[in-house]
């Protein structure tokens, strides 16, 4: 089990990761994070596990991970800014992971809309953002992050689609150091989103994305079609142009480069 003290001891954040719930095995870190009482889980609390028995990704997909080799964690947030910025938290999360990967491993990572992180066009990290609302609106955000760190074997369906930092770098990666780096980058990016216009985060994200100007395959409501990725709007939607020349905003769905 990942040692809580090892995380906190040399962590240079103000809030993120200062409180940690660590588990050897749990159904889902997001589920725990949504239900834990706020009084014992302040802003920036991290819930981490070596194994999830019911881990989830976007679009109701299962998230499978070899026990003890990767990072599976959730950060609890109590945002004090408007919902217009809250919808951009997936961009904050993916940017923070890219920042940390490049700092710790030297590998070049890229972002894929809305919240995946890739290396050499293979998925390294996925995220699941969930919210809880009250009478005053959104009160709690849980940002679940799964990073393939030292895993070297993947199921047949994921071969060629997923990879890990160990495979891509050829070296074992210190999971504690990587986690600390992600939390430090996440706190900085969160502050950036909180304090400045959304365009700053979006411009940084677009610098790390490879989609724009390229043909993509869009899976939406069990239908698929090809389009060209044009831009990302300030509401977090992906602006695409269909084969008929129609421009539209994509708010949900899955995208990949058409040649993948």
Buried (B, 14 or more C-beta within 10 A) or exposed (E): EBEBEBBBEEBEBEBBBBBBBBBEEBBBBBBBBBEBEEEEBEBBBBBBBBBBEEBBBBEEEEBBBBEEBBBBBBBBBBBEEEEEBBBBBBBBBBBBBBBBBBBBBEBEBBBBBBBBBBBEBBBBBBBBBBBEEEEEEBEBBBBBBBBBBBBEEBEEEBEEBBBBBBBBBEEEBBBBBBBBBBBBBBBBBBEBBEEEEBEEBBEBBBEBBEBBEEEBBBEEEEEEEEBBBBBBBBEBBBBBBEEEEEEEBBEEBBBBBEEE
